[in-house]
Amino acid sequence: MTIRALEKISVGQNGIGAFILQCKKMDIHYCNQSGSSRGMNAFIKSQLAKFAALNPQIEFAVSPRPRKHPVLIGHYINGNEKAICVKNMDPLQILKKAELLRDASGDKVKRVNKPITSINESVRGVWSPYHGKGMPV
């Protein structure tokens, strides 16, 4: 019996084997005087340290932006970035937005026409009423 190698090269799939978080950096911009940054200032003082400790794989950069609304910007390993304006939000809402950026893939939003998408073909193949014996009418 001859041993054959597999013809298909293994393809890395995120979540199978090892998981790599897509968000690599998060920029946090705020203003010290602006009233729209009140929630962001409270978030930085109370919850940012805990959020950063829970996510050591993400680099956090906090910088002031005078006379501008507060913004969270996520940078992803595919080169894309997403920005969310968090003006007039309280710290818990800003934490939810930061978690949303952390969990996002960085891909553009696409319309999904099929309920299930897969990179693997079906084992059974495509069903057709013309396969097999058929159904007598």
ChimeraX attribute file (.defattr): number of C-alpha atoms within 10 A of each C-alpha:
attribute: neighborCount
match mode: 1-to-1
recipient: residues
	/A:1	3
	/A:2	4
	/A:3	5
	/A:4	6
	/A:5	6
	/A:6	7
	/A:7	6
	/A:8	6
	/A:9	6
	/A:10	7
	/A:11	6
	/A:12	9
	/A:13	11
	/A:14	11
	/A:15	9
	/A:16	7
	/A:17	8
	/A:18	9
	/A:19	9
	/A:20	12
	/A:21	17
	/A:22	21
	/A:23	23
	/A:24	18
	/A:25	19
	/A:26	22
	/A:27	15
	/A:28	21
	/A:29	22
	/A:30	26
	/A:31	20
	/A:32	16
	/A:33	11
	/A:34	15
	/A:35	14
	/A:36	20
	/A:37	24
	/A:38	19
	/A:39	21
	/A:40	32
	/A:41	19
	/A:42	15
	/A:43	19
	/A:44	18
	/A:45	11
	/A:46	12
	/A:47	15
	/A:48	20
	/A:49	13
	/A:50	10
	/A:51	14
	/A:52	13
	/A:53	10
	/A:54	10
	/A:55	13
	/A:56	10
	/A:57	14
	/A:58	19
	/A:59	14
	/A:60	17
	/A:61	11
	/A:62	13
	/A:63	11
	/A:64	12
	/A:65	14
	/A:66	13
	/A:67	14
	/A:68	16
	/A:69	18
	/A:70	26
	/A:71	20
	/A:72	20
	/A:73	18
	/A:74	26
	/A:75	22
	/A:76	22
	/A:77	14
	/A:78	12
	/A:79	10
	/A:80	13
	/A:81	18
	/A:82	16
	/A:83	14
	/A:84	15
	/A:85	14
	/A:86	22
	/A:87	19
	/A:88	17
	/A:89	17
	/A:90	17
	/A:91	21
	/A:92	14
	/A:93	15
	/A:94	24
	/A:95	18
	/A:96	11
	/A:97	16
	/A:98	21
	/A:99	12
	/A:100	13
	/A:101	24
	/A:102	21
	/A:103	12
	/A:104	15
	/A:105	19
	/A:106	19
	/A:107	13
	/A:108	9
	/A:109	7
	/A:110	6
	/A:111	6
	/A:112	8
	/A:113	7
	/A:114	6
	/A:115	5
	/A:116	6
	/A:117	8
	/A:118	6
	/A:119	6
	/A:120	6
	/A:121	8
	/A:122	8
	/A:123	6
	/A:124	6
	/A:125	7
	/A:126	8
	/A:127	7
	/A:128	8
	/A:129	8
	/A:130	8
	/A:131	9
	/A:132	7
	/A:133	7
	/A:134	9
	/A:135	8
	/A:136	4
	/A:137	3
